Amino acid sequence: MLKVDGFDEAIIGTASRCGSPDILAYNVDKIIELIVRKDGMAIDDAWEYFEYNILSSYMGETTPIFIFPTI
C-alpha cells in the first residue's frame, strides 16, 4: 500500500475492491488540519496544496483514497 508521507495521523483504515489490492484511506479534514498545523498555512492555502499535490496524484492501483467526512 502506498502512503502519503507525513500524514499517518490522518489514516482512518483500509479500503478493498474485488480484484484489487487493499489501499489506505485518509480523512481529508485531518490532512488539512495537519497541513495547517505543520506548515503554518492558511486553510485556503492548505486546501490548494492538498488538491494539487496530494489529491491529484495518481500512482497506480495502490494509490490511497481520500474520504471527505460528512455531518
Biopython code that builds the backbone (N, CA, C, O; Angstrom):
import numpy as np
from Bio.PDB.StructureBuilder import StructureBuilder

atoms = [
    (1, "MET", "N", (0.844, -1.188, 0.000)),
    (1, "MET", "CA", (0.000, 0.000, 0.000)),
    (1, "MET", "C", (0.881, 1.239, 0.000)),
    (1, "MET", "O", (1.866, 1.312, 0.735)),
    (2, "LEU", "N", (0.529, 2.188, -0.807)),
    (2, "LEU", "CA", (1.247, 3.458, -0.818)),
    (2, "LEU", "C", (0.729, 4.353, 0.297)),
    (2, "LEU", "O", (-0.452, 4.327, 0.645)),
    (3, "LYS", "N", (1.644, 5.146, 0.849)),
    (3, "LYS", "CA", (1.296, 6.091, 1.911)),
    (3, "LYS", "C", (1.594, 7.506, 1.445)),
    (3, "LYS", "O", (2.435, 7.723, 0.574)),
    (4, "VAL", "N", (0.897, 8.458, 2.034)),
    (4, "VAL", "CA", (1.192, 9.873, 1.831)),
    (4, "VAL", "C", (2.151, 10.255, 2.957)),
    (4, "VAL", "O", (1.763, 10.279, 4.125)),
    (5, "ASP", "N", (3.389, 10.549, 2.608)),
    (5, "ASP", "CA", (4.412, 10.837, 3.618)),
    (5, "ASP", "C", (3.994, 11.970, 4.543)),
    (5, "ASP", "O", (3.551, 13.026, 4.091)),
    (6, "GLY", "N", (4.140, 11.739, 5.836)),
    (6, "GLY", "CA", (3.889, 12.766, 6.830)),
    (6, "GLY", "C", (2.453, 12.879, 7.299)),
    (6, "GLY", "O", (2.128, 13.783, 8.069)),
    (7, "PHE", "N", (1.580, 11.980, 6.852)),
    (7, "PHE", "CA", (0.169, 12.108, 7.204)),
    (7, "PHE", "C", (-0.407, 10.831, 7.825)),
    (7, "PHE", "O", (-1.590, 10.534, 7.658)),
    (8, "ASP", "N", (0.430, 10.082, 8.538)),
    (8, "ASP", "CA", (-0.038, 8.855, 9.181)),
    (8, "ASP", "C", (-1.198, 9.103, 10.146)),
    (8, "ASP", "O", (-2.076, 8.254, 10.301)),
    (9, "GLU", "N", (-1.195, 10.264, 10.791)),
    (9, "GLU", "CA", (-2.275, 10.591, 11.741)),
    (9, "GLU", "C", (-3.637, 10.686, 11.068)),
    (9, "GLU", "O", (-4.664, 10.605, 11.742)),
    (10, "ALA", "N", (-3.661, 10.857, 9.756)),
    (10, "ALA", "CA", (-4.914, 11.017, 9.023)),
    (10, "ALA", "C", (-5.439, 9.696, 8.457)),
    (10, "ALA", "O", (-6.515, 9.668, 7.859)),
    (11, "ILE", "N", (-4.696, 8.604, 8.637)),
    (11, "ILE", "CA", (-5.164, 7.304, 8.145)),
    (11, "ILE", "C", (-6.341, 6.851, 8.992)),
    (11, "ILE", "O", (-6.272, 6.845, 10.221)),
    (12, "ILE", "N", (-7.425, 6.469, 8.320)),
    (12, "ILE", "CA", (-8.612, 6.004, 9.046)),
    (12, "ILE", "C", (-8.885, 4.527, 8.812)),
    (12, "ILE", "O", (-9.789, 3.960, 9.427)),
    (13, "GLY", "N", (-8.122, 3.903, 7.940)),
    (13, "GLY", "CA", (-8.312, 2.478, 7.705)),
    (13, "GLY", "C", (-7.851, 2.087, 6.314)),
    (13, "GLY", "O", (-7.061, 2.781, 5.674)),
    (14, "THR", "N", (-8.370, 0.950, 5.868)),
    (14, "THR", "CA", (-8.069, 0.469, 4.525)),
    (14, "THR", "C", (-9.374, 0.307, 3.761)),
    (14, "THR", "O", (-10.458, 0.222, 4.340)),
    (15, "ALA", "N", (-9.233, 0.266, 2.451)),
    (15, "ALA", "CA", (-10.396, 0.063, 1.586)),
    (15, "ALA", "C", (-10.091, -1.100, 0.650)),
    (15, "ALA", "O", (-8.944, -1.323, 0.262)),
    (16, "SER", "N", (-11.142, -1.835, 0.296)),
    (16, "SER", "CA", (-10.986, -3.012, -0.559)),
    (16, "SER", "C", (-11.967, -2.950, -1.720)),
    (16, "SER", "O", (-13.077, -2.430, -1.606)),
    (17, "ARG", "N", (-11.513, -3.501, -2.843)),
    (17, "ARG", "CA", (-12.369, -3.695, -4.013)),
    (17, "ARG", "C", (-12.078, -5.088, -4.557)),
    (17, "ARG", "O", (-10.937, -5.547, -4.504)),
    (18, "CYS", "N", (-13.057, -5.736, -5.059)),
    (18, "CYS", "CA", (-12.882, -7.059, -5.635)),
    (18, "CYS", "C", (-11.854, -7.003, -6.768)),
    (18, "CYS", "O", (-11.977, -6.199, -7.692)),
    (19, "GLY", "N", (-10.856, -7.855, -6.683)),
    (19, "GLY", "CA", (-9.858, -7.937, -7.735)),
    (19, "GLY", "C", (-8.760, -6.892, -7.676)),
    (19, "GLY", "O", (-7.907, -6.845, -8.562)),
    (20, "SER", "N", (-8.766, -6.054, -6.653)),
    (20, "SER", "CA", (-7.750, -5.011, -6.495)),
    (20, "SER", "C", (-7.086, -5.146, -5.131)),
    (20, "SER", "O", (-7.695, -5.658, -4.192)),
    (21, "PRO", "N", (-5.850, -4.694, -5.016)),
    (21, "PRO", "CA", (-5.197, -4.739, -3.708)),
    (21, "PRO", "C", (-5.840, -3.745, -2.737)),
    (21, "PRO", "O", (-6.417, -2.740, -3.154)),
    (22, "ASP", "N", (-5.735, -4.035, -1.451)),
    (22, "ASP", "CA", (-6.216, -3.094, -0.431)),
    (22, "ASP", "C", (-5.419, -1.797, -0.536)),
    (22, "ASP", "O", (-4.247, -1.798, -0.914)),
    (23, "ILE", "N", (-6.079, -0.692, -0.195)),
    (23, "ILE", "CA", (-5.434, 0.624, -0.221)),
    (23, "ILE", "C", (-5.742, 1.362, 1.070)),
    (23, "ILE", "O", (-6.729, 1.073, 1.747)),
    (24, "LEU", "N", (-4.883, 2.323, 1.404)),
    (24, "LEU", "CA", (-5.104, 3.136, 2.600)),
    (24, "LEU", "C", (-6.176, 4.182, 2.339)),
    (24, "LEU", "O", (-6.320, 4.685, 1.226)),
    (25, "ALA", "N", (-6.922, 4.496, 3.387)),
    (25, "ALA", "CA", (-7.958, 5.532, 3.325)),
    (25, "ALA", "C", (-7.588, 6.638, 4.312)),
    (25, "ALA", "O", (-7.254, 6.366, 5.465)),
    (26, "TYR", "N", (-7.650, 7.875, 3.853)),
    (26, "TYR", "CA", (-7.279, 9.037, 4.653)),
    (26, "TYR", "C", (-8.486, 9.943, 4.869)),
    (26, "TYR", "O", (-9.343, 10.074, 3.995)),
    (27, "ASN", "N", (-8.541, 10.566, 6.044)),
    (27, "ASN", "CA", (-9.540, 11.570, 6.374)),
    (27, "ASN", "C", (-9.026, 12.920, 5.873)),
    (27, "ASN", "O", (-8.007, 13.416, 6.353)),
    (28, "VAL", "N", (-9.721, 13.503, 4.921)),
    (28, "VAL", "CA", (-9.282, 14.757, 4.315)),
    (28, "VAL", "C", (-9.259, 15.895, 5.332)),
    (28, "VAL", "O", (-8.336, 16.709, 5.321)),
    (29, "ASP", "N", (-10.250, 15.965, 6.202)),
    (29, "ASP", "CA", (-10.268, 17.030, 7.215)),
    (29, "ASP", "C", (-9.010, 16.988, 8.079)),
    (29, "ASP", "O", (-8.440, 18.025, 8.418)),
    (30, "LYS", "N", (-8.585, 15.774, 8.429)),
    (30, "LYS", "CA", (-7.381, 15.617, 9.259)),
    (30, "LYS", "C", (-6.135, 16.025, 8.470)),
    (30, "LYS", "O", (-5.224, 16.636, 9.030)),
    (31, "ILE", "N", (-6.087, 15.694, 7.183)),
    (31, "ILE", "CA", (-4.953, 16.110, 6.353)),
    (31, "ILE", "C", (-4.851, 17.628, 6.333)),
    (31, "ILE", "O", (-3.764, 18.180, 6.508)),
    (32, "ILE", "N", (-5.968, 18.303, 6.124)),
    (32, "ILE", "CA", (-5.965, 19.771, 6.083)),
    (32, "ILE", "C", (-5.497, 20.318, 7.426)),
    (32, "ILE", "O", (-4.687, 21.244, 7.472)),
    (33, "GLU", "N", (-6.003, 19.751, 8.518)),
    (33, "GLU", "CA", (-5.588, 20.172, 9.865)),
    (33, "GLU", "C", (-4.075, 20.018, 10.047)),
    (33, "GLU", "O", (-3.423, 20.900, 10.606)),
    (34, "LEU", "N", (-3.524, 18.909, 9.581)),
    (34, "LEU", "CA", (-2.088, 18.668, 9.720)),
    (34, "LEU", "C", (-1.263, 19.640, 8.874)),
    (34, "LEU", "O", (-0.215, 20.109, 9.318)),
    (35, "ILE", "N", (-1.723, 19.942, 7.674)),
    (35, "ILE", "CA", (-1.005, 20.901, 6.823)),
    (35, "ILE", "C", (-0.979, 22.269, 7.494)),
    (35, "ILE", "O", (0.061, 22.925, 7.542)),
    (36, "VAL", "N", (-2.128, 22.694, 8.012)),
    (36, "VAL", "CA", (-2.209, 23.996, 8.688)),
    (36, "VAL", "C", (-1.276, 24.020, 9.895)),
    (36, "VAL", "O", (-0.530, 24.979, 10.094)),
    (37, "ARG", "N", (-1.322, 22.961, 10.699)),
    (37, "ARG", "CA", (-0.512, 22.915, 11.918)),
    (37, "ARG", "C", (0.985, 22.798, 11.628)),
    (37, "ARG", "O", (1.785, 23.527, 12.214)),
    (38, "LYS", "N", (1.366, 21.900, 10.741)),
    (38, "LYS", "CA", (2.786, 21.646, 10.490)),
    (38, "LYS", "C", (3.441, 22.711, 9.618)),
    (38, "LYS", "O", (4.598, 23.073, 9.835)),
    (39, "ASP", "N", (2.709, 23.204, 8.643)),
    (39, "ASP", "CA", (3.305, 24.134, 7.679)),
    (39, "ASP", "C", (2.885, 25.583, 7.891)),
    (39, "ASP", "O", (3.388, 26.481, 7.216)),
    (40, "GLY", "N", (1.968, 25.812, 8.824)),
    (40, "GLY", "CA", (1.538, 27.168, 9.122)),
    (40, "GLY", "C", (0.752, 27.830, 8.001)),
    (40, "GLY", "O", (0.711, 29.057, 7.906)),
    (41, "MET", "N", (0.129, 27.022, 7.156)),
    (41, "MET", "CA", (-0.636, 27.585, 6.045)),
    (41, "MET", "C", (-2.021, 28.018, 6.504)),
    (41, "MET", "O", (-2.562, 27.500, 7.481)),
    (42, "ALA", "N", (-2.574, 28.968, 5.785)),
    (42, "ALA", "CA", (-3.980, 29.317, 5.966)),
    (42, "ALA", "C", (-4.814, 28.166, 5.398)),
    (42, "ALA", "O", (-4.327, 27.393, 4.574)),
    (43, "ILE", "N", (-6.059, 28.056, 5.835)),
    (43, "ILE", "CA", (-6.924, 26.959, 5.393)),
    (43, "ILE", "C", (-7.053, 26.925, 3.869)),
    (43, "ILE", "O", (-6.932, 25.858, 3.266)),
    (44, "ASP", "N", (-7.293, 28.056, 3.250)),
    (44, "ASP", "CA", (-7.438, 28.090, 1.785)),
    (44, "ASP", "C", (-6.173, 27.598, 1.095)),
    (44, "ASP", "O", (-6.247, 26.864, 0.110)),
    (45, "ASP", "N", (-5.025, 27.996, 1.602)),
    (45, "ASP", "CA", (-3.756, 27.557, 1.024)),
    (45, "ASP", "C", (-3.544, 26.064, 1.256)),
    (45, "ASP", "O", (-3.009, 25.368, 0.393)),
    (46, "ALA", "N", (-3.963, 25.575, 2.414)),
    (46, "ALA", "CA", (-3.837, 24.151, 2.717)),
    (46, "ALA", "C", (-4.696, 23.321, 1.764)),
    (46, "ALA", "O", (-4.266, 22.271, 1.288)),
    (47, "TRP", "N", (-5.911, 23.796, 1.487)),
    (47, "TRP", "CA", (-6.776, 23.100, 0.532)),
    (47, "TRP", "C", (-6.165, 23.097, -0.862)),
    (47, "TRP", "O", (-6.191, 22.077, -1.551)),
    (48, "GLU", "N", (-5.622, 24.219, -1.277)),
    (48, "GLU", "CA", (-4.992, 24.295, -2.593)),
    (48, "GLU", "C", (-3.807, 23.324, -2.673)),
    (48, "GLU", "O", (-3.649, 22.609, -3.663)),
    (49, "TYR", "N", (-2.984, 23.305, -1.629)),
    (49, "TYR", "CA", (-1.843, 22.397, -1.577)),
    (49, "TYR", "C", (-2.324, 20.941, -1.652)),
    (49, "TYR", "O", (-1.799, 20.146, -2.431)),
    (50, "PHE", "N", (-3.315, 20.609, -0.842)),
    (50, "PHE", "CA", (-3.853, 19.243, -0.831)),
    (50, "PHE", "C", (-4.379, 18.844, -2.203)),
    (50, "PHE", "O", (-4.030, 17.779, -2.712)),
    (51, "GLU", "N", (-5.209, 19.680, -2.805)),
    (51, "GLU", "CA", (-5.816, 19.336, -4.086)),
    (51, "GLU", "C", (-4.775, 19.160, -5.189)),
    (51, "GLU", "O", (-4.884, 18.247, -6.008)),
    (52, "TYR", "N", (-3.783, 20.018, -5.212)),
    (52, "TYR", "CA", (-2.788, 19.976, -6.285)),
    (52, "TYR", "C", (-1.729, 18.894, -6.062)),
    (52, "TYR", "O", (-1.380, 18.162, -6.989)),
    (53, "ASN", "N", (-1.221, 18.797, -4.837)),
    (53, "ASN", "CA", (-0.080, 17.928, -4.568)),
    (53, "ASN", "C", (-0.426, 16.528, -4.065)),
    (53, "ASN", "O", (0.385, 15.611, -4.197)),
    (54, "ILE", "N", (-1.593, 16.352, -3.502)),
    (54, "ILE", "CA", (-1.937, 15.063, -2.914)),
    (54, "ILE", "C", (-3.107, 14.414, -3.649)),
    (54, "ILE", "O", (-2.975, 13.313, -4.183)),
    (55, "LEU", "N", (-4.240, 15.090, -3.675)),
    (55, "LEU", "CA", (-5.450, 14.508, -4.259)),
    (55, "LEU", "C", (-5.281, 14.181, -5.741)),
    (55, "LEU", "O", (-5.776, 13.154, -6.206)),
    (56, "SER", "N", (-4.597, 15.029, -6.477)),
    (56, "SER", "CA", (-4.478, 14.822, -7.922)),
    (56, "SER", "C", (-3.327, 13.893, -8.315)),
    (56, "SER", "O", (-3.085, 13.680, -9.503)),
    (57, "SER", "N", (-2.620, 13.341, -7.332)),
    (57, "SER", "CA", (-1.514, 12.421, -7.624)),
    (57, "SER", "C", (-2.042, 11.001, -7.759)),
    (57, "SER", "O", (-2.625, 10.452, -6.823)),
    (58, "TYR", "N", (-1.836, 10.419, -8.919)),
    (58, "TYR", "CA", (-2.214, 9.016, -9.126)),
    (58, "TYR", "C", (-0.946, 8.229, -9.373)),
    (58, "TYR", "O", (-0.172, 8.546, -10.276)),
    (59, "MET", "N", (-0.733, 7.187, -8.557)),
    (59, "MET", "CA", (0.490, 6.395, -8.656)),
    (59, "MET", "C", (0.165, 4.918, -8.846)),
    (59, "MET", "O", (0.872, 4.051, -8.333)),
    (60, "GLY", "N", (-0.877, 4.641, -9.566)),
    (60, "GLY", "CA", (-1.245, 3.257, -9.833)),
    (60, "GLY", "C", (-2.361, 2.761, -8.941)),
    (60, "GLY", "O", (-2.969, 3.519, -8.186)),
    (61, "GLU", "N", (-2.613, 1.468, -9.047)),
    (61, "GLU", "CA", (-3.783, 0.904, -8.383)),
    (61, "GLU", "C", (-3.691, 0.865, -6.860)),
    (61, "GLU", "O", (-4.690, 0.588, -6.197)),
    (62, "THR", "N", (-2.520, 1.135, -6.294)),
    (62, "THR", "CA", (-2.425, 1.181, -4.828)),
    (62, "THR", "C", (-2.386, 2.609, -4.288)),
    (62, "THR", "O", (-2.041, 2.829, -3.127)),
    (63, "THR", "N", (-2.741, 3.579, -5.133)),
    (63, "THR", "CA", (-2.856, 4.968, -4.679)),
    (63, "THR", "C", (-3.932, 5.047, -3.591)),
    (63, "THR", "O", (-5.008, 4.472, -3.754)),
    (64, "PRO", "N", (-3.663, 5.741, -2.496)),
    (64, "PRO", "CA", (-4.663, 5.857, -1.419)),
    (64, "PRO", "C", (-5.943, 6.553, -1.889)),
    (64, "PRO", "O", (-5.971, 7.237, -2.913)),
    (65, "ILE", "N", (-6.992, 6.351, -1.101)),
    (65, "ILE", "CA", (-8.229, 7.103, -1.329)),
    (65, "ILE", "C", (-8.373, 8.135, -0.221)),
    (65, "ILE", "O", (-7.781, 8.007, 0.851)),
    (66, "PHE", "N", (-9.175, 9.163, -0.502)),
    (66, "PHE", "CA", (-9.343, 10.272, 0.426)),
    (66, "PHE", "C", (-10.823, 10.436, 0.725)),
    (66, "PHE", "O", (-11.640, 10.662, -0.168)),
    (67, "ILE", "N", (-11.143, 10.315, 2.007)),
    (67, "ILE", "CA", (-12.521, 10.364, 2.470)),
    (67, "ILE", "C", (-12.843, 11.785, 2.921)),
    (67, "ILE", "O", (-12.116, 12.372, 3.723)),
    (68, "PHE", "N", (-13.932, 12.327, 2.401)),
    (68, "PHE", "CA", (-14.432, 13.642, 2.788)),
    (68, "PHE", "C", (-15.584, 13.389, 3.757)),
    (68, "PHE", "O", (-16.702, 13.104, 3.327)),
    (69, "PRO", "N", (-15.317, 13.492, 5.079)),
    (69, "PRO", "CA", (-16.358, 13.193, 6.064)),
    (69, "PRO", "C", (-17.578, 14.105, 5.899)),
    (69, "PRO", "O", (-17.455, 15.278, 5.548)),
    (70, "THR", "N", (-18.735, 13.544, 6.156)),
    (70, "THR", "CA", (-19.966, 14.322, 6.111)),
    (70, "THR", "C", (-20.558, 14.387, 7.504)),
    (70, "THR", "O", (-20.254, 13.563, 8.367)),
    (71, "ILE", "N", (-21.383, 15.353, 7.704)),
    (71, "ILE", "CA", (-22.016, 15.529, 9.017)),
    (71, "ILE", "C", (-23.299, 14.732, 9.075)),
    (71, "ILE", "O", (-23.987, 14.743, 10.096)),
]
sb = StructureBuilder()
sb.init_structure("model")
sb.init_model(0)
sb.init_chain("A")
sb.init_seg("    ")
for serial, (resi, resn, name, xyz) in enumerate(atoms, 1):
    if name == "N":
        sb.init_residue(resn, " ", resi, " ")
    sb.init_atom(name, np.array(xyz, "f"), 0.0, 1.0, " ", f" {name:<3s}", serial, name[0])
structure = sb.get_structure()
